[in-house]
Amino acid sequence: MAIAEPAFTLGVEEEYLLVDAETGALASDPPEGLVDECVSALGEQVTNEFLRAQVEIGTKVCGDISGVRAELRRLRSGVARACGNHGLAPVAASTHPFGDWRQQDYVHKERYEGLAHDMQAVAYRMLICGMHVHVGIEDEELRIDLMNQARYFLPHLLCLTTSSPFWQGQDTGLASYRLTVFDAMPRTGLPEPLVSWSEYQRLIEHMTSSGLLEDGSKIWWDLRPSSRFPTLEMRICDVCPDMEDALAVAALFQCILRMLYRLRLGNQRWRDYPNMLIQENRWLAQRYGSRSNLVDFGKRALVPFTDLTDELLELVKEDADALGCTAEVERARQIAARGTSAERQRAAFEAAGGAADSDAALRAVVRGLAAETVSGLD
């Protein structure tokens, strides 16, 4: 029986930090009713995250990237309005430049109480935010097959989103320090190569029956079959302050999956590489972001990320045309050339005095991130 073509629908989740609009400091004790206020205005698409200084939004299922744009604009604007009523602002960045995780409290709900109990300091340090992109792949076997192949491109997507160079007032030297924090959790990192959907189900059943986890939502791979939706969920990316950058990455991931599906229809596939090799590119992306040289495993050579971006966009050109997201995907060239939020944050830090006046410079970085998060939404 032929597999029906996937819908390739899109959904995006973003996590935001809540900061004082004047000082830029984390809102370690935000008003109790803030999330309820957001829900009242925006529906159940706004929820708490683990720490009280965070919120999460999720778009509706969208047929194309223009739908995602409308949803993100509505959700970012609504959260910003609710925060503004309390002297706060949302920041779409994956770490806070000078926030201290030891001064934060978590949301005392059953789900998070369990996480805090099980993970202890590993969970308390999770002062990080990410972006998750869901693409509709209804057939379960196809979902696993495309997950196996798409592992190769995860470092490329990370390179386009890095927004976490600072941690607790220090420049870490990394473009995405977020992953350093998140990788301390179990069941993170690159997905396991799997033979079939049934093998994945057996893996989940083995872990749940052994008492290791409650369900598949506790597997936090960089790319996973969603436990709630018939989607592949890409989770490696930092959250982007610039909404148009986020849209570019969401569209590119959608196009990569369609390209891989198209290869399958022609009895072709992307070559499988060991996680050990892909992990090296993951590290390079984490360290250098858009300034990376990644390994082209076919050539066995380091290649500038700008060149790899050009090659990738050529690969998915047909898919971008078919999905109506050519302009969004083409933006990846611009991101690769000018850099991501990590570069802009460092430039803002130096422009505001740098190490000579570190406190003021870090606050300037936060002000810039808050402004960029809501730029162009009106």
C-alpha positions in Angstrom: 0.0 0.0 0.0 1.4 3.4 -1.0 2.0 5.9 1.8 -0.1 9.0 1.5 1.9 12.2 1.1 2.4 13.9 4.4 0.5 17.1 5.2 3.7 18.9 6.2 1.7 21.1 8.5 3.6 23.4 10.8 3.4 24.3 14.5 6.0 26.3 16.5 6.5 26.5 20.3 8.7 29.2 21.8 9.8 29.8 25.3 10.4 33.3 26.7 12.2 34.8 29.6 10.3 37.4 31.7 12.3 40.5 32.6 11.8 43.8 34.4 11.2 46.3 31.6 13.4 48.9 33.3 16.3 47.0 34.8 16.4 43.9 32.5 16.6 41.7 35.5 14.8 38.4 35.5 11.3 38.5 37.0 11.9 35.9 39.7 8.6 36.6 41.3 6.1 37.5 38.5 2.5 38.2 39.4 0.6 35.0 40.1 -2.1 35.8 37.6 0.2 36.8 34.6 -0.2 33.5 32.8 -4.0 33.4 33.5 -4.1 36.9 32.0 -2.3 35.7 28.9 -4.7 32.7 28.6 -7.7 35.0 28.9 -6.5 37.0 26.0 -4.9 34.3 23.8 -6.4 31.0 24.9 -4.7 27.8 26.1 -1.7 28.5 23.8 0.2 30.2 26.6 1.4 28.1 29.5 3.9 28.1 32.4 7.4 26.7 31.9 9.4 25.1 34.7 10.8 28.3 36.1 8.4 31.1 37.2 10.5 33.6 35.1 9.5 31.8 31.9 6.4 31.3 29.7 5.8 29.1 26.7 3.6 29.7 23.7 2.5 27.3 21.0 0.9 28.2 17.6 -2.1 26.4 16.3 -1.6 23.8 13.5 -0.8 25.9 10.4 -1.1 24.9 6.8 1.9 27.0 5.7 4.5 29.5 7.0 2.2 32.5 6.5 -0.1 31.0 9.1 2.8 30.5 11.5 3.8 34.2 11.0 0.3 35.3 11.9 0.2 33.1 14.9 3.6 34.1 16.3 2.8 37.8 15.7 -0.5 37.4 17.7 1.1 35.4 20.5 4.2 37.5 20.9 2.1 40.7 20.9 -0.4 39.3 23.4 2.3 38.1 25.8 4.1 41.5 25.5 0.8 43.4 26.3 0.1 41.2 29.4 3.7 41.6 30.6 3.6 45.4 30.0 0.6 45.7 32.4 3.0 44.6 35.1 6.2 46.4 34.1 7.6 43.3 32.5 8.7 42.3 29.0 9.2 39.0 27.3 12.7 38.1 25.9 13.0 35.5 23.1 16.6 34.4 23.9 17.9 31.1 25.2 19.8 32.4 28.2 19.5 35.6 30.3 22.8 37.5 30.0 23.2 38.0 33.8 20.4 36.0 35.5 21.4 33.6 38.3 19.6 30.3 38.3 20.1 30.0 42.1 17.8 33.0 42.6 14.9 31.5 40.7 11.9 29.5 41.8 10.1 26.8 39.8 6.3 26.6 39.3 4.9 24.5 42.0 2.6 22.2 40.0 2.5 18.4 40.1 4.4 18.0 36.8 7.2 20.3 37.8 7.4 19.1 41.4 8.2 15.6 40.0 10.8 17.1 37.7 12.4 19.0 40.5 12.4 15.9 42.7 13.9 13.6 40.1 16.5 16.0 38.6 17.5 18.2 41.5 20.1 20.8 40.6 20.1 19.6 37.0 16.5 20.9 36.7 17.1 24.0 38.9 19.8 25.1 36.4 17.3 25.0 33.5 17.2 28.8 33.1 17.1 28.3 29.3 14.6 28.7 26.5 14.2 26.9 23.2 12.2 26.8 20.0 10.4 23.6 18.9 9.1 23.1 15.3 6.5 20.4 14.6 6.0 19.2 11.0 3.0 16.9 10.3 4.1 13.4 9.2 1.0 11.2 9.7 2.5 7.9 8.8 4.4 6.4 11.8 6.9 4.4 9.8 7.7 7.4 7.6 8.1 9.5 10.7 10.9 7.3 12.0 12.5 7.0 8.5 12.6 10.8 8.1 13.8 11.3 11.6 16.8 9.0 11.0 17.8 11.0 7.9 17.1 14.5 9.2 19.6 13.9 12.1 22.3 15.0 9.7 20.8 18.5 9.3 20.3 19.3 13.0 23.6 21.1 13.5 22.9 23.3 10.4 19.6 24.4 12.0 21.3 25.1 15.3 23.8 27.3 13.5 21.0 29.6 12.3 19.5 30.2 15.8 22.2 30.6 18.4 21.1 33.1 21.0 22.8 32.0 24.3 26.4 33.3 24.4 26.2 34.7 28.0 25.6 32.8 31.2 25.5 34.3 34.7 27.2 37.5 33.6 30.0 35.8 31.6 30.6 35.4 27.9 30.9 31.7 27.7 32.8 31.7 24.4 30.0 29.5 22.9 27.2 30.6 20.6 24.7 28.3 22.2 25.5 27.7 25.9 21.9 26.6 26.3 22.8 23.1 25.0 25.5 22.8 27.6 22.9 23.2 30.3 20.2 21.1 28.6 22.6 18.2 27.9 22.9 17.6 31.6 19.4 16.2 31.5 19.0 12.5 30.6 17.6 11.3 27.3 18.8 14.4 25.4 21.0 15.0 22.4 20.8 13.3 19.0 18.0 10.8 18.5 18.8 7.1 18.4 18.8 5.7 14.9 15.8 3.4 14.8 14.7 0.6 12.4 10.9 1.1 12.7 8.0 2.7 14.6 7.5 -0.6 16.4 11.1 -0.5 17.7 10.5 3.0 19.0 7.3 1.8 20.7 9.2 -1.1 22.3 11.8 1.3 23.5 9.2 3.5 25.2 7.3 0.5 26.6 10.6 -0.9 28.1 11.4 2.4 29.8 7.9 3.0 31.1 7.4 -0.5 32.4 10.8 -0.3 34.1 9.6 2.9 35.9 12.2 5.1 34.2 9.7 7.5 32.7 6.0 8.1 32.5 5.6 8.4 28.7 7.4 9.4 25.5 7.2 13.1 26.4 10.1 12.6 28.8 12.5 11.7 25.9 14.0 15.1 25.1 16.0 14.3 22.0 17.0 17.1 19.5 14.5 15.5 17.1 11.7 13.2 18.2 8.3 11.8 17.3 5.9 14.0 19.3 4.1 12.1 22.0 1.0 14.3 21.5 0.7 15.0 17.8 1.4 13.0 14.5 4.5 15.2 14.0 8.3 15.2 13.9 9.3 17.7 16.5 12.7 19.5 16.0 14.0 20.7 19.4 17.7 21.5 18.9 17.3 25.2 18.2 17.8 28.2 20.4 14.8 30.6 20.4 15.2 33.5 18.0 14.6 37.1 19.2 13.9 38.1 15.6 10.6 36.5 14.6 11.5 36.4 10.9 14.6 34.4 11.7 12.4 31.9 13.6 10.1 31.6 10.5 13.1 31.0 8.3 14.3 28.1 10.4 10.8 26.6 10.7 10.3 26.8 6.9 13.7 25.3 6.3 13.0 22.3 8.5 9.7 21.8 6.8 11.5 21.8 3.4 14.2 19.4 4.5 11.6 16.9 5.5 9.8 17.3 2.2 13.1 17.0 0.3 13.9 13.7 2.1 10.4 12.4 1.4 10.8 13.4 -2.3 14.1 11.4 -2.4 12.2 8.4 -0.9 9.7 8.5 -3.7 12.6 8.1 -6.2 14.0 5.1 -4.2 16.8 7.3 -2.8 17.7 8.5 0.7 20.1 10.6 2.6 23.1 8.6 3.7 23.0 7.5 7.4 26.0 8.6 9.4 26.9 7.6 13.0 25.8 9.8 15.8 29.5 10.2 16.7 30.2 12.1 13.5 27.0 14.2 13.6 27.8 15.0 17.2 31.1 16.7 16.1 29.0 19.0 13.9 26.6 19.6 16.7 29.5 20.7 18.9 30.9 23.0 16.2 27.5 24.6 15.8 27.2 25.0 19.6 30.6 26.6 19.8 30.7 28.8 16.7 27.1 29.1 15.5 26.8 30.7 12.0 30.5 31.3 12.0 31.1 27.5 12.0 33.0 25.3 9.6 31.0 22.1 9.6 32.2 18.8 8.3 30.9 17.7 4.9 31.0 14.0 5.5 30.9 13.2 1.8 33.9 15.3 1.2 35.5 14.6 4.5 36.4 18.2 4.9 35.5 21.2 7.0 33.4 23.6 4.9 32.3 27.2 5.8 28.7 27.3 7.0 27.8 30.0 4.5 28.8 27.5 1.7 26.8 24.7 3.2 23.8 27.0 3.5 24.0 27.8 -0.2 24.1 24.0 -1.0 21.2 23.2 1.4 19.0 25.9 -0.1 19.7 24.5 -3.6 18.7 21.1 -2.4 15.3 22.3 -1.0 14.6 24.9 -3.7 11.9 22.7 -5.3 10.3 22.1 -1.9 10.3 25.7 -0.9 8.5 26.5 -4.1 5.9 23.8 -3.5 5.3 24.8 0.1 5.1 28.5 -0.6 8.0 29.5 1.6 10.8 30.5 -0.8 11.3 34.0 0.7 11.5 32.6 4.3 13.9 29.9 3.3 16.1 32.3 1.4 16.5 34.3 4.6 18.8 31.6 5.8 21.5 33.0 3.6 21.1 36.4 5.3 21.4 34.8 8.7 24.5 32.9 7.7 26.1 36.0 6.3 25.3 38.5 9.1 25.3 36.2 12.1 22.7 35.2 14.7 21.6 36.8 18.0 24.8 35.6 19.6 26.9 37.9 17.4 24.4 40.8 18.0 24.5 40.3 21.7 28.3 40.4 21.9 28.3 43.5 19.7 25.7 45.2 21.9 27.8 44.3 25.0 30.9 45.9 23.6 29.1 49.0 22.3 27.7 49.6 25.8 31.1 49.5 27.5 32.0 45.9 27.5 34.1 44.5 30.4 34.9 48.0 31.6 31.3 48.5 32.7 30.0 44.9 32.6 26.8 45.4 34.6 25.6 48.3 32.4 26.6 46.5 29.2 24.7 43.3 30.1 21.6 45.3 30.9 21.9 47.0 27.5 22.1 43.5 25.9 18.8 42.6 27.6 17.1 45.8 26.5 18.1 45.1 22.9 16.7 41.5 23.2 13.4 42.7 24.6 13.1 45.3 21.8 14.0 42.7 19.1 11.4 40.2 20.5 8.5 42.6 19.7 10.0 44.4 16.7 7.8 44.5 13.7 4.7 43.0 15.4 2.4 46.0 15.1 
